[in-house]
Amino acid sequence: MSRHVTAIVAATSSGGIGLNGTLPWRLPGEMKKVTTTSGLSTHDANSTSMNTVIMGRKTWESIPTKFRPLPNRRNVIISRQGVNM
């Protein structure tokens, strides 16, 4: 059985993903597009599959508590330190 994988990745030309606790760029509508796209399911209503969003600890902590975990997707947080969920 083959699986289809689609990824949204953002990094600077030198591989940077953050700068002083924020994104190193400002693109209007970027977060809305990522949120909408990652929350969409390509599976039918009977499927137990869901999309996954992978983020670093600082990104997780930057999301207001009332919006965590991000709904309608599996949230995976990667960190060298522990994460309070």
Secondary structure in CASP SS format (residue, H / E / C, confidence):
PFRMAT SS
TARGET T0000
AUTHOR 0000-0000-0000
METHOD secondary structure of the structure
MODEL  1
M C 1.00
S C 1.00
R C 1.00
H C 1.00
V C 1.00
T C 1.00
A C 1.00
I C 1.00
V C 1.00
A C 1.00
A C 1.00
T C 1.00
S C 1.00
S C 1.00
G C 1.00
G C 1.00
I C 1.00
G C 1.00
L E 1.00
N C 1.00
G C 1.00
T E 1.00
L C 1.00
P C 1.00
W C 1.00
R C 1.00
L C 1.00
P C 1.00
G C 1.00
E H 1.00
M H 1.00
K H 1.00
K H 1.00
V H 1.00
T H 1.00
T H 1.00
T H 1.00
S H 1.00
G H 1.00
L C 1.00
S C 1.00
T C 1.00
H C 1.00
D C 1.00
A C 1.00
N C 1.00
S C 1.00
T C 1.00
S C 1.00
M C 1.00
N C 1.00
T E 1.00
V E 1.00
I E 1.00
M E 1.00
G E 1.00
R H 1.00
K H 1.00
T H 1.00
W H 1.00
E H 1.00
S H 1.00
I C 1.00
P C 1.00
T H 1.00
K H 1.00
F H 1.00
R C 1.00
P C 1.00
L C 1.00
P C 1.00
N C 1.00
R C 1.00
R E 1.00
N E 1.00
V E 1.00
I E 1.00
I E 1.00
S C 1.00
R C 1.00
Q C 1.00
G C 1.00
V C 1.00
N C 1.00
M C 1.00
END
